[in-house]
C-alpha cells in the first residue's frame, strides 16, 4: 500500500451540510476500495489565485490515506463524476528512509606523539623584541 494525499476544491455554491456529505462520500469510497484513511481536514473557504470554471472562491479539503494503485483508479473515476468538485489533485507521499550516519573515530594522541609534533612556546618578551625590530626598520 502506498500513501496518498488528495487535495480537492469544492464549488462555493455548495451548502455546509452538503460539504460534510460530500466528504463522507469520498472517505467511504476510499474505504470501499480497501484504503485506510489516515487524516482528514474540514474544508476551508479560500480565495483562488485565478478563476477556475469562472469561480474565484472555493472550499479546499485535504485527505491523507493509504491504498493500492488499483483502488486509486476507481476513486479517481468517482471524483471525476462528482460535479461539485471543480478541481482535484492526488499526490503520492514518499516513504521515509532510515539513514545511518557513520562517525569516524579520531585516534587518541599519546604523550609521545604529541611531544614530537608540539612546537616550543615563544615568550612574550621575544615577540615584543621582534616587533620593535620590524617597526624600527
VMD Tcl script that draws the C-alpha trace (Angstrom):
set ca {
  {0.00 0.00 0.00}
  {1.17 3.46 -0.87}
  {0.41 6.68 0.95}
  {-1.51 9.34 -0.96}
  {-2.72 12.86 -0.34}
  {-5.94 14.01 -2.01}
  {-6.45 17.76 -2.33}
  {-9.68 18.94 -3.91}
  {-11.65 22.15 -4.47}
  {-15.40 22.20 -3.99}
  {-17.73 24.71 -5.60}
  {-18.65 27.65 -3.30}
  {-22.39 27.23 -4.05}
  {-22.45 24.01 -2.01}
  {-24.01 24.32 1.47}
  {-22.10 23.30 4.59}
  {-24.32 20.25 5.09}
  {-23.56 19.12 1.55}
  {-19.83 19.62 2.23}
  {-19.94 17.10 5.07}
  {-21.98 14.66 2.96}
  {-19.52 15.00 0.07}
  {-16.52 14.46 2.32}
  {-18.14 11.39 3.90}
  {-18.91 10.10 0.41}
  {-15.25 10.39 -0.62}
  {-13.94 8.79 2.59}
  {-16.41 5.91 2.26}
  {-15.37 5.34 -1.37}
  {-11.72 5.20 -0.22}
  {-12.62 2.62 2.42}
  {-14.75 0.63 -0.03}
  {-11.74 0.26 -2.32}
  {-9.70 -1.19 0.57}
  {-7.98 2.05 1.53}
  {-7.20 3.26 5.03}
  {-7.91 6.88 5.93}
  {-5.03 8.42 7.89}
  {-6.01 12.07 8.22}
  {-8.92 14.26 7.20}
  {-9.30 18.03 7.42}
  {-12.50 20.01 7.28}
  {-13.00 22.05 4.10}
  {-11.97 25.72 4.38}
  {-13.28 28.50 2.17}
  {-10.40 30.10 0.21}
  {-9.93 32.81 -2.40}
  {-8.45 31.32 -5.55}
  {-5.40 32.84 -7.20}
  {-7.11 32.63 -10.58}
  {-10.65 31.70 -11.63}
  {-11.42 28.00 -12.05}
  {-14.59 27.30 -14.01}
  {-15.50 31.01 -13.55}
  {-15.30 30.78 -9.75}
  {-12.97 32.87 -7.61}
  {-13.90 31.20 -4.27}
  {-13.84 27.51 -3.38}
  {-13.71 25.15 -0.44}
  {-10.31 23.47 -0.01}
  {-10.23 19.98 1.51}
  {-7.34 17.58 2.26}
  {-7.30 13.84 2.87}
  {-4.36 11.55 3.60}
  {-4.87 7.85 3.01}
  {-3.20 4.57 2.09}
  {-4.43 2.46 -0.80}
  {-3.48 0.12 -3.60}
  {-2.96 1.70 -7.04}
  {-5.90 -0.28 -8.45}
  {-8.26 1.19 -5.86}
  {-6.95 4.63 -6.70}
  {-8.18 4.35 -10.29}
  {-11.74 3.67 -9.13}
  {-11.56 6.55 -6.65}
  {-10.42 8.90 -9.40}
  {-13.39 7.88 -11.56}
  {-15.79 8.66 -8.71}
  {-14.18 12.07 -8.12}
  {-14.41 12.95 -11.82}
  {-18.10 12.01 -11.83}
  {-18.83 14.36 -8.92}
  {-19.97 17.72 -10.36}
  {-19.47 19.63 -7.06}
  {-15.69 19.09 -7.19}
  {-14.15 21.65 -9.54}
  {-10.51 20.51 -9.29}
  {-8.59 17.72 -7.56}
  {-5.02 16.55 -7.23}
  {-3.68 13.23 -5.91}
  {-0.09 13.14 -4.64}
  {2.00 10.09 -3.84}
  {3.68 10.63 -0.50}
  {7.27 9.36 -0.42}
  {8.33 6.74 2.06}
  {10.69 7.77 4.81}
  {14.03 6.04 4.75}
  {16.26 5.45 7.69}
  {19.66 6.97 7.16}
  {22.61 5.64 9.07}
  {25.38 8.07 9.79}
  {28.84 6.73 10.31}
  {31.08 8.64 12.65}
  {34.80 8.29 12.21}
  {36.68 7.75 15.40}
  {39.60 10.08 15.89}
  {42.61 8.19 17.21}
  {43.68 9.35 20.61}
  {47.07 11.06 20.68}
  {49.60 9.69 23.08}
  {52.00 11.84 25.01}
  {54.96 10.65 22.93}
  {53.38 11.62 19.62}
  {52.16 14.97 20.96}
  {55.65 15.89 22.16}
  {57.08 15.24 18.70}
  {54.58 17.49 16.96}
  {54.41 20.16 19.66}
  {56.29 23.37 18.88}
  {58.29 25.13 21.57}
  {56.49 28.03 23.20}
  {57.70 31.52 22.45}
  {57.80 34.01 25.28}
  {56.08 37.37 25.09}
  {59.34 39.29 25.55}
  {60.82 37.68 22.43}
  {57.77 38.61 20.37}
  {57.94 42.23 21.57}
  {61.66 42.45 20.62}
  {60.98 41.17 17.11}
  {58.10 43.64 16.68}
  {60.31 46.55 17.74}
  {63.00 45.45 15.27}
  {60.48 45.30 12.43}
  {58.97 48.68 13.29}
  {62.40 50.38 13.52}
  {63.32 49.38 10.01}
}
mol new
graphics top color blue
foreach p $ca { graphics top sphere $p radius 0.5 }
foreach p [lrange $ca 0 end-1] q [lrange $ca 1 end] { graphics top cylinder $p $q radius 0.2 }
display resetview
